[in-house]
C-alpha cells in the first residue's frame, strides 16, 4: 500500500505508514522500559547498601584501641595506613600508646597517577622514583597531621606491584625480582629501612622480623588476607609468616581496602559506616569496628586530603573511607582434625570457607570459583580437599601453596599443581628438601583431594597454605592464606 497523502495549504504532506509509526513507538517503549529497569536496579542496589550498612554496623562488636600500648601498622602503599587506621592512630596517641607505621612500597608503580602529576605520557625510571619520594612526603604529612612523628614512619622500599612475586617466585631465589618500572633489582631509595635491599621475599621477612623484635608491639595491624590487590594480600602473607617464624604472641587485626566496588557508595559519606562486603560477611572471618567521633572523622578526612597525587585520580574511592568507624577482621588459625577415613569434604574438616560468585572473571566458570578448603591428618598422611562451586575443569590449573613448620621452625615451601588428571610439584629453592614420591590426587566433580606423606614435608605440625586457580596463566580465584595446625 502506498503512503497515505494529505494535502495542506502549503502543498502535499506525506504521512509515514502506520506500521512504521508502530515500530518507532515500540522502540521508544523498549528504550523507556530499559531506562526504568536500570533506574530501578540502581535504587534497589542503593537501598540494599543502606539497609545492609545499618544492619551490619549495629551488629559489629567494638574493639578498644586503649587496651594496647605499642601498635605496629603495615601498609602496602602510601595512604593505606590512613585509609584503614587514621582513627586508630588518633585514639592510640590520645591514650598515650606508641604507634609505628611500616610502608612496604612507595606506591611508585601507579602509572596513571604519576603521569597526571608530572603531566607526562611516557615516564622514565627516574620519574617513577621521583613519584615514590613524592608519595612518601604525602604519607609523612598525613601522619604528622594525625600526631605521629617522622621517626615513627618506616619505608621499606620494595617494588610497587611486585610484592606478590617476592612472596611466590622470588622468595628464596638466587636472583632477585627486577622492577620493570624503576629498572632495578634493589631499592633505589636512600631512606629505605635497609638501603639497597635486594628484591627477595626472604629480605622482606628479615626486615619485618627486625622491626617487630625492636618495637615489641602488642597489636599488629595489617591487610586482610582476602584483599583482592596483590600487594595487599602479599603484605598480609609476609606479615603473618614473619609472626609465625618468630613465634611472636600479640593481637592481630586485619583491614580491607580493595574488594570489587567496596566501599559503597563511593564519595564522602561520614554519616555512614564501613561494613563488610556482602560476600565476605558470611565467610569464616570475624568482623569488628572501631567507632570514631566527629573530630576524629574530620581529622581523618583532612589527612586523606594530604594525598594530593591520589586525590587527583580517585577522590571518590579515598573519601569512601571517611565513615563513622574503621573496620577490622580477625582470621583465626584452624586445627586439622584426625582423619577417620570418612568424607574429607564434611563440615568437621573445614578450615576455610571462601566467598563465591564475587569475581566477574569467574562468574561464567564455576569450576574456578573456590568455595572451601578442607584439611585432616593421621599418623602418616596429610589430606587436603579443595571444593569449587562447579565441576573442576581440565583446562583450569589448581595450585596448592604450602609452607611447612615444625614448632614454628620454617621447614620450606612447596607448590602442588593439578592440571587435567595430573599432579606435579612445582620446583622452588626449598623443594629438594621435600620428596613427594608418595603423593596422590583424586578428582570428583567439583572436588580435588590431595594426599601426601608427612615425611614428604619433614613431619610438620603446622602448615600455612592457600589455593589459587588459573586459566592460561591468568589468576581467576585465590583463597585466603590460612594457618593449619596438625594437632
C-alpha positions as CSV (number, residue, x, y, z in Angstrom):
1,X,0.0,0.0,0.0
2,X,1.5,3.4,-0.9
3,X,1.9,6.0,1.8
4,X,-1.2,8.0,2.7
5,X,-1.2,11.5,1.3
6,X,-2.8,14.6,2.9
7,X,-3.0,18.0,1.3
8,X,-2.5,21.3,3.1
9,X,-2.3,24.9,2.1
10,X,1.4,24.6,1.6
11,X,1.2,21.6,-0.6
12,X,1.3,17.8,-0.2
13,X,2.3,16.3,3.1
14,X,3.3,12.6,3.2
15,X,2.5,10.7,6.4
16,X,4.5,7.7,7.5
17,X,2.9,4.3,7.1
18,X,1.1,3.1,10.2
19,X,3.3,0.1,10.7
20,X,6.4,2.3,10.7
21,X,4.9,4.5,13.4
22,X,4.2,1.4,15.4
23,X,7.9,0.4,15.1
24,X,9.1,3.8,16.3
25,X,6.7,3.6,19.2
26,X,7.9,0.2,20.2
27,X,11.5,1.3,20.1
28,X,10.7,4.3,22.3
29,X,8.8,1.9,24.6
30,X,11.7,-0.5,24.9
31,X,14.1,2.3,25.5
32,X,12.0,3.8,28.2
33,X,11.5,0.4,29.8
34,X,15.2,-0.2,29.7
35,X,15.9,3.1,31.4
36,X,13.3,2.4,34.0
37,X,14.8,-1.0,34.6
38,X,18.3,0.5,35.1
39,X,17.0,3.2,37.5
40,X,15.0,0.5,39.4
41,X,18.1,-1.7,39.8
42,X,20.2,1.2,40.9
43,X,17.6,2.2,43.5
44,X,17.4,-1.4,44.7
45,X,21.2,-1.6,44.9
46,X,21.4,1.6,46.9
47,X,18.5,0.5,49.2
48,X,20.3,-2.8,49.8
49,X,23.5,-1.0,50.6
50,X,21.9,1.4,53.1
51,X,19.9,-1.3,54.7
52,X,22.9,-3.7,55.0
53,X,25.0,-0.7,56.2
54,X,22.6,-0.1,59.1
55,X,22.1,-3.8,59.8
56,X,25.7,-4.8,59.9
57,X,27.0,-1.7,61.7
58,X,24.6,-2.4,64.5
59,X,25.9,-5.9,64.9
60,X,29.7,-5.3,64.6
61,X,31.4,-5.7,68.0
62,X,33.7,-2.9,69.1
63,X,37.4,-3.1,69.5
64,X,39.2,-1.0,72.2
65,X,42.4,0.6,71.0
66,X,43.1,1.8,74.5
67,X,43.9,-1.7,75.6
68,X,47.2,-1.7,73.5
69,X,50.3,0.2,74.3
70,X,52.5,-0.5,71.3
71,X,50.8,-0.6,67.9
72,X,52.5,-1.6,64.7
73,X,50.7,-0.9,61.4
74,X,51.8,-2.3,58.0
75,X,50.7,-0.5,54.8
76,X,51.3,-1.9,51.3
77,X,51.3,1.6,49.8
78,X,51.5,5.2,50.9
79,X,47.9,6.0,52.0
80,X,46.7,2.6,53.1
81,X,47.6,3.3,56.7
82,X,45.5,6.4,56.7
83,X,42.5,4.9,54.9
84,X,42.4,1.9,57.3
85,X,43.7,3.2,60.6
86,X,43.7,7.0,60.9
87,X,41.1,6.8,63.7
88,X,43.1,4.0,65.5
89,X,46.2,6.2,65.4
90,X,44.4,9.1,66.9
91,X,42.9,7.0,69.7
92,X,46.2,5.3,70.5
93,X,48.1,8.6,70.7
94,X,45.3,10.1,72.9
95,X,45.6,7.2,75.3
96,X,49.5,7.5,75.5
97,X,50.2,4.5,73.3
98,X,53.2,4.2,70.9
99,X,52.5,3.8,67.2
100,X,54.8,2.9,64.3
101,X,53.8,2.7,60.6
102,X,55.7,0.5,58.2
103,X,55.1,1.2,54.4
104,X,56.1,-1.8,52.3
105,X,56.3,0.0,48.9
106,X,56.4,3.7,48.0
107,X,53.4,3.3,45.6
108,X,55.7,4.4,42.7
109,X,54.1,2.0,40.2
110,X,50.8,3.9,39.9
111,X,51.5,4.9,36.3
112,X,48.2,6.9,35.8
113,X,48.7,9.0,38.9
114,X,52.4,9.6,38.2
115,X,51.7,10.6,34.6
116,X,48.9,13.0,35.7
117,X,51.0,14.6,38.4
118,X,54.0,15.1,36.2
119,X,52.0,15.9,33.0
120,X,53.7,13.2,31.1
121,X,52.6,10.2,29.0
122,X,55.9,8.4,28.8
123,X,57.6,8.0,32.2
124,X,61.2,7.2,32.8
125,X,62.6,5.1,35.7
126,X,63.7,8.4,37.3
127,X,60.1,9.7,37.1
128,X,58.8,6.6,38.9
129,X,61.4,7.0,41.7
130,X,60.6,10.7,41.9
131,X,57.0,9.8,42.3
132,X,57.9,7.4,45.1
133,X,59.5,10.2,47.0
134,X,56.5,12.4,46.4
135,X,54.2,9.8,47.8
136,X,56.5,9.3,50.8
137,X,56.2,13.0,51.6
138,X,52.4,12.8,51.4
139,X,52.4,10.0,53.9
140,X,54.7,11.9,56.2
141,X,52.4,15.0,56.1
142,X,49.2,12.9,56.5
143,X,50.6,11.0,59.6
144,X,52.1,14.2,61.1
145,X,48.6,15.7,60.9
146,X,47.4,12.7,62.9
147,X,50.0,13.3,65.5
148,X,52.8,10.9,64.5
149,X,56.5,11.9,64.3
150,X,58.7,11.3,61.3
151,X,60.8,8.8,63.2
152,X,57.7,6.6,63.7
153,X,57.4,6.1,59.9
154,X,59.4,3.4,58.2
155,X,59.7,3.0,54.4
156,X,60.9,-0.5,53.3
157,X,61.2,0.5,49.6
158,X,60.1,-2.8,48.0
159,X,58.6,-2.7,44.4
160,X,55.1,-1.5,43.9
161,X,53.0,-4.2,42.1
162,X,55.8,-6.6,42.9
163,X,55.1,-8.0,46.4
164,X,53.2,-11.0,45.1
165,X,56.2,-12.0,43.0
166,X,58.5,-11.7,46.0
167,X,56.2,-13.9,48.1
168,X,55.8,-16.6,45.4
169,X,58.5,-16.7,42.8
170,X,61.4,-14.7,44.3
171,X,61.0,-15.7,47.9
172,X,64.4,-17.5,48.2
173,X,65.6,-17.4,44.6
174,X,69.3,-16.8,43.7
175,X,68.4,-13.8,41.6
176,X,66.1,-11.1,42.9
177,X,63.0,-9.6,41.3
178,X,63.6,-7.0,38.6
179,X,61.3,-4.0,38.8
180,X,60.4,-3.1,35.2
181,X,59.4,0.5,36.1
182,X,62.4,1.6,38.1
183,X,64.6,-0.8,36.2
184,X,66.3,-2.1,39.4
185,X,66.9,-5.3,41.3
186,X,67.1,-3.5,44.6
187,X,65.6,-0.5,46.3
188,X,66.8,2.8,44.7
189,X,65.6,4.9,47.7
190,X,68.1,6.4,50.0
191,X,65.8,6.3,53.0
192,X,64.8,2.6,52.8
193,X,64.9,0.7,56.1
194,X,67.7,-1.4,54.6
195,X,69.5,0.6,51.9
196,X,69.9,-1.0,48.5
197,X,68.0,-4.1,49.8
198,X,67.7,-6.8,47.1
199,X,64.2,-7.6,45.9
200,X,63.7,-11.0,47.5
201,X,61.0,-12.3,49.7
202,X,63.3,-13.5,52.4
203,X,64.7,-10.0,52.8
204,X,61.1,-8.7,53.3
205,X,60.7,-11.2,56.1
206,X,64.0,-10.3,57.7
207,X,63.0,-6.6,57.7
208,X,59.6,-7.2,59.2
209,X,61.1,-9.5,61.9
210,X,63.7,-6.9,62.8
211,X,61.1,-4.2,63.2
212,X,58.9,-6.5,65.3
213,X,61.7,-7.5,67.6
214,X,62.9,-3.9,68.1
215,X,59.5,-2.4,68.7
216,X,57.8,-5.3,70.5
217,X,54.2,-4.4,69.6
218,X,51.2,-5.9,71.5
219,X,49.0,-5.2,68.5
220,X,49.9,-5.6,64.8
221,X,47.6,-4.2,62.1
222,X,48.0,-5.4,58.5
223,X,46.0,-6.1,55.3
224,X,43.2,-8.6,55.1
225,X,44.2,-11.9,53.5
226,X,41.2,-11.8,51.1
227,X,42.0,-8.3,49.8
228,X,42.0,-8.5,46.0
229,X,45.0,-6.3,45.4
230,X,48.1,-8.5,45.1
231,X,50.3,-6.1,47.1
232,X,47.8,-6.2,49.9
233,X,47.3,-9.9,50.2
234,X,51.0,-10.4,49.8
235,X,51.7,-8.0,52.6
236,X,49.3,-9.9,54.7
237,X,51.1,-13.2,53.9
238,X,54.5,-11.6,54.6
239,X,53.5,-10.2,58.0
240,X,51.7,-13.3,59.2
241,X,54.6,-15.5,58.0
242,X,57.0,-13.3,59.9
243,X,54.9,-13.5,63.1
244,X,54.8,-17.3,62.8
245,X,58.5,-17.8,62.2
246,X,59.2,-15.6,65.3
247,X,56.6,-17.4,67.3
248,X,55.6,-13.9,68.3
249,X,52.5,-13.5,70.5
250,X,50.3,-10.4,70.1
251,X,46.9,-9.3,69.0
252,X,46.4,-9.1,65.2
253,X,43.8,-7.0,63.3
254,X,43.4,-7.1,59.5
255,X,41.9,-4.4,57.4
256,X,40.3,-4.4,53.9
257,X,40.9,-1.8,51.2
258,X,40.3,-3.4,47.8
259,X,37.3,-5.7,47.1
260,X,35.3,-5.1,44.0
261,X,33.5,-1.8,44.2
262,X,33.7,-1.7,48.0
263,X,33.2,0.5,50.0
264,X,29.9,1.6,48.5
265,X,28.8,4.1,47.8
266,X,31.9,6.0,46.7
267,X,32.4,9.5,47.9
268,X,32.4,11.2,51.2
269,X,29.6,9.9,53.4
270,X,30.6,10.5,57.0
271,X,27.2,9.6,58.3
272,X,27.5,6.0,57.1
273,X,29.5,3.1,58.4
274,X,32.1,0.8,57.0
275,X,30.7,-2.7,56.9
276,X,32.0,-5.9,55.3
277,X,31.2,-6.5,51.7
278,X,28.1,-8.7,51.4
279,X,30.1,-11.7,50.1
280,X,32.6,-11.5,52.8
281,X,30.1,-11.1,55.7
282,X,29.3,-14.8,55.7
283,X,32.7,-16.4,55.5
284,X,34.9,-17.6,58.4
285,X,36.0,-14.1,59.1
286,X,35.0,-12.3,62.4
287,X,34.4,-8.6,61.8
288,X,34.8,-5.7,64.3
289,X,34.7,-2.0,64.3
290,X,36.5,1.0,66.0
291,X,33.9,3.8,66.3
292,X,35.1,7.4,65.7
293,X,33.8,10.7,67.0
294,X,33.2,13.8,64.8
295,X,36.6,15.3,65.5
296,X,38.5,12.1,64.5
297,X,36.4,11.7,61.4
298,X,37.3,15.3,60.3
299,X,41.0,14.8,61.0
300,X,41.0,11.6,59.0
301,X,39.3,13.4,56.1
302,X,42.0,16.1,56.3
303,X,44.8,13.5,56.3
304,X,43.3,11.8,53.3
305,X,43.3,15.1,51.5
306,X,47.1,15.3,52.0
307,X,47.5,12.6,49.4
308,X,47.2,15.1,46.5
309,X,48.6,12.7,43.9
310,X,45.9,10.2,44.7
311,X,43.0,12.6,45.2
312,X,43.5,13.7,41.6
313,X,42.7,10.3,40.2
314,X,40.5,8.5,42.7
315,X,38.9,11.0,45.1
316,X,35.6,9.1,45.4
317,X,37.3,5.9,46.4
318,X,39.6,7.5,49.0
319,X,36.8,9.6,50.6
320,X,34.6,6.5,50.9
321,X,36.8,5.5,53.9
322,X,35.6,8.7,55.8
323,X,32.9,7.0,57.9
324,X,31.6,6.6,61.4
325,X,34.0,3.8,62.1
326,X,37.0,1.8,60.9
327,X,36.6,-1.9,60.0
328,X,38.8,-4.8,61.1
329,X,38.9,-8.5,60.7
330,X,40.2,-11.5,62.6
331,X,41.2,-14.8,60.9
332,X,41.9,-17.5,63.4
333,X,44.1,-20.4,62.8
334,X,42.5,-23.8,62.3
335,X,43.2,-27.2,63.9
336,X,43.2,-30.0,61.3
337,X,41.2,-32.9,62.8
338,X,42.3,-36.5,62.9
339,X,41.2,-38.2,59.7
340,X,38.7,-41.0,60.4
341,X,38.5,-42.4,56.9
342,X,35.2,-40.8,56.2
343,X,34.2,-37.9,53.8
344,X,37.0,-35.4,53.8
345,X,34.6,-32.7,52.4
346,X,32.4,-32.7,55.5
347,X,32.0,-29.8,57.9
348,X,34.3,-31.1,60.6
349,X,37.3,-31.0,58.3
350,X,36.5,-27.5,57.0
351,X,39.4,-25.0,57.5
352,X,38.5,-22.1,55.1
353,X,35.1,-21.0,53.8
354,X,35.6,-18.8,50.8
355,X,33.4,-16.1,49.2
356,X,31.8,-17.3,45.9
357,X,30.3,-15.6,42.9
358,X,32.1,-12.4,43.7
359,X,34.6,-12.0,40.9
360,X,33.4,-11.2,37.4
361,X,36.1,-13.2,35.7
362,X,34.8,-16.5,37.2
363,X,31.0,-16.0,37.2
364,X,30.9,-18.0,33.9
365,X,33.4,-20.5,35.0
366,X,32.2,-22.0,38.3
367,X,34.9,-24.7,38.2
368,X,37.5,-22.0,39.0
369,X,35.4,-20.5,41.9
370,X,36.9,-21.8,45.1
371,X,34.2,-22.5,47.7
372,X,36.0,-24.2,50.6
373,X,39.3,-25.8,51.8
374,X,39.4,-28.9,54.0
375,X,42.3,-30.5,55.9
376,X,42.8,-33.6,58.0
377,X,45.7,-35.8,59.0
378,X,46.5,-39.1,60.6
379,X,49.8,-40.7,61.9
380,X,51.3,-40.9,58.4
381,X,49.4,-38.6,55.9
382,X,48.1,-35.2,55.4
383,X,44.8,-34.8,53.4
384,X,43.9,-31.5,51.7
385,X,40.5,-31.0,50.0
386,X,39.6,-28.3,47.5
387,X,36.0,-27.7,46.7
388,X,34.7,-25.5,43.8
389,X,31.3,-24.1,43.1
390,X,31.1,-26.1,39.8
391,X,32.8,-29.1,38.4
392,X,36.6,-28.9,38.2
393,X,37.7,-28.4,34.6
394,X,40.7,-29.9,32.9
395,X,41.6,-26.5,31.3
396,X,41.9,-24.9,34.7
397,X,45.1,-25.1,36.8
398,X,44.7,-25.6,40.5
399,X,47.7,-24.6,42.7
400,X,48.1,-25.6,46.3
401,X,50.7,-23.5,48.1
402,X,52.1,-24.9,51.3
403,X,54.7,-23.6,53.8
404,X,55.6,-26.1,56.4
405,X,56.6,-25.6,60.0
406,X,57.7,-27.7,62.9
407,X,57.2,-26.0,66.3
408,X,57.3,-22.6,64.4
409,X,60.6,-23.5,62.7
410,X,60.2,-22.9,59.0
411,X,60.9,-26.1,57.0
412,X,60.3,-25.0,53.4
413,X,57.6,-24.4,50.8
414,X,56.1,-26.4,48.0
415,X,53.6,-25.7,45.2
416,X,51.4,-28.6,44.0
417,X,49.9,-28.1,40.6
418,X,46.8,-30.1,39.5
419,X,46.1,-29.8,35.8
420,X,43.9,-32.2,34.0
421,X,44.3,-35.6,35.6
422,X,48.0,-35.0,36.5
423,X,49.6,-33.6,39.7
424,X,53.0,-32.1,39.6
425,X,55.3,-30.5,42.2
426,X,56.4,-27.0,41.1
427,X,60.1,-26.6,41.9
428,X,61.2,-24.0,44.4
429,X,64.6,-23.4,46.0
430,X,63.5,-25.4,49.0
431,X,61.8,-28.2,47.1
432,X,64.8,-30.5,47.1
433,X,64.4,-30.9,50.8
434,X,60.9,-32.5,50.1
435,X,60.2,-35.7,48.3
436,X,56.7,-36.1,47.0
437,X,57.1,-39.7,45.7
438,X,54.0,-41.0,47.6
439,X,51.6,-38.1,46.8
440,X,48.2,-38.9,45.4
441,X,45.4,-36.9,43.8
442,X,41.7,-37.7,43.3
443,X,39.2,-35.7,41.3
444,X,35.4,-36.0,41.6
445,X,33.1,-33.4,40.0
446,X,33.7,-30.2,42.0
447,X,36.3,-31.7,44.4
448,X,40.0,-32.3,44.4
449,X,41.6,-34.4,47.1
450,X,45.4,-34.3,47.6
451,X,47.1,-36.8,49.9
452,X,50.8,-36.8,50.8
453,X,53.0,-38.3,53.5
454,X,54.1,-36.2,56.5
455,X,57.6,-37.4,55.8
456,X,57.4,-35.7,52.4
457,X,57.3,-32.4,54.3
458,X,59.8,-33.4,57.0
459,X,57.0,-34.1,59.5
460,X,55.5,-30.7,60.1
461,X,53.0,-29.9,62.8
462,X,51.8,-26.7,61.2
463,X,51.0,-25.5,57.7
464,X,50.5,-22.1,56.1
465,X,48.5,-22.7,52.9
466,X,46.5,-21.2,50.1
467,X,44.9,-22.3,46.9
468,X,44.6,-20.4,43.6
469,X,43.0,-21.2,40.2
470,X,44.4,-20.1,36.8
471,X,43.5,-20.3,33.2
472,X,46.3,-19.9,30.7
473,X,48.5,-18.3,33.3
474,X,45.8,-15.8,34.4
475,X,44.6,-16.0,38.0
476,X,40.9,-16.5,38.4
477,X,40.5,-17.0,42.1
478,X,42.5,-17.3,45.3
479,X,41.8,-18.4,48.8
480,X,43.0,-16.7,52.0
481,X,46.3,-17.8,53.4
482,X,45.4,-19.9,56.5
483,X,47.4,-21.3,59.4
484,X,46.5,-25.0,59.9
485,X,47.8,-26.8,63.0
486,X,48.2,-30.6,62.8
487,X,47.1,-31.4,66.4
